[in-house]
Amino acid sequence: MTVMDQQLWHKRTKIWEGLENFRRILTELVAYDVNKINQASLDKLFTGYDFKYLTGRKNQLLDKLNEELSKHEYGSDIYADLEKQKTLLENMDEELVIARESDEFNYEYILKSKETMINLMGFVKINSKLNSKHRALLSWQQNTRDPILFLAEMLPIPNTAEEKIYFHINLGNKGGLVIIEENDHGYRWTQCLQSEFSDLVNAEFGSIFMDKTNKQIKLEDSNLSAATALSKAQTKADNGSTILENNIALMKMYEKDLRELEFDY
């Protein structure tokens, strides 16, 4: 991989800047209880992160319902129907919405907690400041305190109406970062051994490539990152498929969801 190629991959990982220490953020919020979070507690827990506390969708909808209730006569059918909607809404799980930004991206963390959950539920919505069509969605494993992070990034292809997906899999300190992409002939798995943005800026990337027709996998680089990618990609999973084939199927699922998702939260 040339120096220019390495620089391009460093640019591709800029989207992780606003997700620095994401696992620690989840752990702190689980311990503190998201239902008790406000701007003051955010500032205390995450000094220097510049988080902004936003009113959750539940509270916004409750405000609108209360406004509608005030316009109708008590005891009327419309009033009764609105009261039912309000009760259903009040029984929904509490939701924490916080915003963060980097030089290039806006991030909106939408988080929920349940007593039975080990980790928080939710997702992070990401929008580019430079191109409104450049968007991404982050999700994570909810059954562990050290989750794998999945980031589906949709990028418009210049001078066309088409889009391309980059599927990031952040394995943490033990596995680094994987980015999978598709082209006409096959799938590329690009790997580095770092996972936090502050380390990604100097990380070495290496790639392997799988041909769509014969499923043959070849090394594209001769470094430790590429060797690690080859070892992981060829490993057989419990379903008999390789890890690469399973990750491609997962990427396709995320791509479908991302294309269909209304990004106006």
N, C-alpha and C positions, 0 to 999 in steps of 0.2 A: 504494500500500500504506500503510495507516494505521500510526500509531505502535504501536498494539496488535498489528497483524499482524506488524510487524517484531519485536516482543518475543516473539511466539509462535515465529517462526522462529529467534530466538536461543536460545530454550528447546529447540527441536528439535535444535540442534547441540551441546547439552550432552554428548551421547554421545561427541563427539570429544575431550573433555577428557583422558581416559586414553590417547589416541592421539597426543598432542602430540609432534612431532618423530619420527613413526613411521619415515619414510624414513631419517633419520639413524640411528635405532636399528638398522634392518636393515643399513645400511652398516657400522656399527661391529661388529656381530656377525659379518658375513661376513669382515671383516678379521681379527677376533680368533680365529675358529674356534669355533663353538657347542659343539663337543665338549669344549672346555677351560674352558667357563664354569662358575663356582661362585658362591656368594654373595659372596665377597670380590672376585672380578673384576667382578661386576655392580655392586657398590658403587663400585668404582674407575672403571669405564667410564661409569656413569650416576649421578653424584652428584646427590642431590636428587630422584631419580625414585621412590625407595622401592620398587624392584623386590624381589620375594621369589622366591628360587630354589625350585622345586618338583621333587620326584622325578618323572621322566618315566614314562609308562605302560609303556615297555619294562622299566625296572628294577623297577617294581612287579610286573609279570607274572613276571619272572625270580625275584624273591623268593618269589612264590607257588608257582612250579614247583619251586624248590629245597625248599620246605617239603613239597610233595606227594611229591617224590622220597624224602625222608627217611622217609616212612611206608611205603614199599614195598620189597620185597626185590630186591636187585640181580640182574639176569638174568631177572626175571619179565616177562611180556608188558606189563603196565601200566608197569613201570619203563622198558622199551624205548620204549614209545610216548611217555612223558613226556620221555625223553632226546631223541627226534626233535623234539618240540615246542620243547624248550629250544634245540636247535641252530638251528632255523629262526628263533627269536626273536633269538638272538645275532647272526644274520646280517642282521637288519633294520637300517635306517638309525638312527643315533642321533637322539634327540629332546630338544630343550630346552623345558622348560615353566617360564615365569615369570609371576608374578602382579603386578598393579598395581591400584590402586583410586582412584576419585574420590569426591566427596561422594555421588553418586547411583548409581554403577555399579561393578561388579567386572569386571576384565579378566583373561583368561587367554590368554597368548601361547603357542601350540604351534608350534615351529619345527624345521625339519630342513635339513640342507645336504648337497649332493652336489658332488663335484669338478667335474662338468660343468655345474653351474648357475651362472648369473651372479648370481642373487639367492637368498635363502632360500625354501624351500617352507614351507607351513603355513597357519595361520589364527589369528584371534583370536576367542575366545568371550566374549561380553559379556552380563552379566545385570544387571538393575536391582535395586537394594537396596530399592526402594519397592514393586515389583510383580513377582513371580516370573514372570509371563507376558510381561513386557516383556523381550525378548531380541534379540540381534543377532549377526551373524557378519561378520567382516571378512576379505577376501582381497585379493590383489594380483597384478599382473603379475610373473612370475618371470624374464622374459628381459631385464630392464633394471634398472639401479641407481637409476633415478628413476621408479618405477612409478606407474601409476594405481591408486588404492585403491577397492575396491568394498565398501560396507557395506550389508547388508540388515537392516533394523530392523523387527521385528514388534511391534506395539503393540496391546494389547487395547482394544476399543471399550467405553467405560463403559456399564454396565447392559445389556450384551448378551453373547452367547457368541461373537461374531465378533471377528476381528482385522484389522488394516490394516497394509500394508507401506509403509514409506518406503525408497526405494532411493537411497542416497547414492553419488555418484561424485566422488571427490576427485582433481582433475586436477593439484594442486600449484600452485606459484607462477605458472605460465603460464596456468592456466585457472580457478583457484578451485574452488568447490564447487557441485555440482548435486544437487538432491534431487527425485526423481520420485515422484508419488503418483497413485493412481487414485480416481475417484469414479464415480457412476452414469452421468454424461454424457461423461466423457472423462478426459484425463490432464493433470496440471499439472507443469510443469518450473519449479522455483524455483532461482534462481542468485544467488550472490554471487561477488565477485572475489578473496576471500581463501580460504586453505586450512588454515591452522594455527589451533587453537582460540583461542590468545591474540589472534589477529586477528579471529576470527569474532564475538567478543563485541561488537564495534563495527561489524560489516560491514553494508552496505546490501543488502537482498534485493530481487529483482524477479522477476515470474512471467509465464509465457505459458501458454496452455491450448489443447489440441488436442481437438476434438470427435470422439467415437467414430464418429459416423455419416458425416460428410462429410470428415473428416480436415483440416478447416480449422484453422489455427493463428492465434490472436489474442493481442495484447499485453494483459496485465492491469495493467501498471504502466508509467509513463513515466520510466524512469531507465536508467542505463547498464547495470545488471545485467540488466534485462529485455531491453534491446536486444541484449546479448551472448547471452542465452539464445535469442532469436529467430534470430539469425545461425547459431548452432551447431545448433539443432534442425532448421532447414530444409536444412542441408548434406546433399548426397547422398553416401552411402557407396559403396564399390566394388560392393556387391550391388544397387545401385539404389534401396534404401530410404533414408529420411532417418535422420539420427543419432538423432532422437527415437524413431522406430519401432524402430530397432535396440536402443536402450536400454530400451524397453518390453519387447521380447522377452527381453532379458537379465534384467530385473526379474522377469519371470514364471518364468524358470528358477531364480533365486535364491529366489523365494517358495516354489516347490515343494520345493526342497532344505531350506529353513529349517523348513517345516512338518513334513517327514519326519524331520528330524535329532533323534536322541536327545541332549538337552542335558546329560545326566549323563555327563561325559567319563570 
